[in-house]
Amino acid sequence: MKILVTGANGFVGVNLTKAMVERGFETHAIVRAASDISPIDKRVHLYRCSTDIELIDYFKKNSFTGVIHLASLVLSSCSSDDILRLIDSNVKFGTLLLEACKLSNVKWFINTGTFWQNYLSEKYNPVNLYAATKEAYEVISKYYTQTSDLIFATLKLNDTYGANDKRNKIINTMLKIAKSGEVLNMSQGEQAIDIVHIDDVVEAYILLAGCLGGANGADFGGKTFAVMADKRLTLKNLVKKFEEIREVKLNINWGALEYREREVMNPCGDYELVPGWRQKVSLEDGIKRL
């Protein structure tokens, strides 16, 4: 299969495109003109896109089999100044991708969703505006699946971690203060954390691509799948587990911070896993690999 990946210079994208190349997929990536491409595997076919019209022409020339859409602007909270950026990244750009897919007869499309679309485990209740834009995009996709043969499926992610992750995430924060000894202010830490190693996340995308590209690919159209840990820990217990495995003691001031507005205390678990997928990297093994 000839597959295009967006967001290839992000943590998930870097790991996914490398794995795809190593497994023999013809892997292409589209990045914005000003993007840093240094983390991306040199074997990936890169294309810098600067205009909307250029994007559609690019699709028509390449005849991609499928698209894996990772590119997104993620903001846990936002101000009025962030609204246009969120819509541009999470709605406008994705819609242009779908238009290009329709005009170039792309067979399938994997969208990336978030557990934040399902506050209080409801079918749709956005935690924040970012989650609302992700849901809006899925609604827009309905038009394209109804007016073309495009097979569209969503894979929802929650927390991810792994080696060489530059994001400001909980595991990285613990690694940082374990070395520096600095004090970290935290909430009470009773929120459940659903966190999966990047190797398992990559496997889920590749398995889902195989499903959509198979003889029965249409059966998966319109469905939402998720990557979920076998076991969830509270934030406080996750820290304890980290301390045990790394044999360190972290300086954390529990209760110093209030919970965020609409804090997700228990991520939604009412999702279907990708067929054939299961968690292979345990939390213990994943933390040891860091």
RALIN-V196986 format. One record per backbone hydrogen bond with DSSP energy under -1.0 kcal/mol. CO is the residue of the C=O (numbers start at 1). NH is the residue of the N-H. Records with the same first field share a line. If there is no record, write none. Layout:
BEGIN
CO=NH + NH
END
This chain:
BEGIN
1=26
2=65 + 66
3=28
4=68
5=30
7=10
10=14
11=15
12=16
13=17
14=18
15=19
16=20
17=21
18=22
19=23
20=25
21=24
25=27
26=3
27=45
28=5
29=47
31=49
32=35
37=40
41=44
45=29
47=31
49=33
51=55
52=56
53=57
54=58
55=59
56=60
57=61
58=62
59=63
65=107 + 108
66=4
67=110
68=6
79=82
80=83
82=86
83=87
84=88
85=89
86=90
87=91 + 92
88=93
91=95
92=96
93=97
94=98
95=99
96=100
97=101
98=102
99=103
100=104
101=106
107=151
108=67
109=153
110=69
111=155
113=157
114=117
115=118
116=127
117=125
118=121
119=122
125=119
128=132
129=133
130=134
131=135
132=136
133=137
134=138
135=139
136=140
137=141
139=142
140=143
141=145
142=146
143=147
151=109
152=222
153=111
154=225
155=113
156=227
157=115
159=196
161=198
167=169
169=173
170=174
171=175
172=176
173=177
174=178
175=179
176=180
177=181
184=253
186=256 + 257
187=255
189=236
191=235
193=233
194=159
196=161
197=201
198=202
199=203
200=204
201=205
202=206
203=207
204=208
205=209
206=210
207=211
208=212
209=213
214=217
216=219
217=220
218=221
220=223
223=154
225=156
233=193
234=238
235=239
236=240
237=241
238=242
239=243
240=244
241=245
242=246
243=247 + 248
250=252
251=184
252=254
253=186 + 256
260=263
265=192
269=271
272=226
274=277
282=286
283=287
284=288
285=289
END
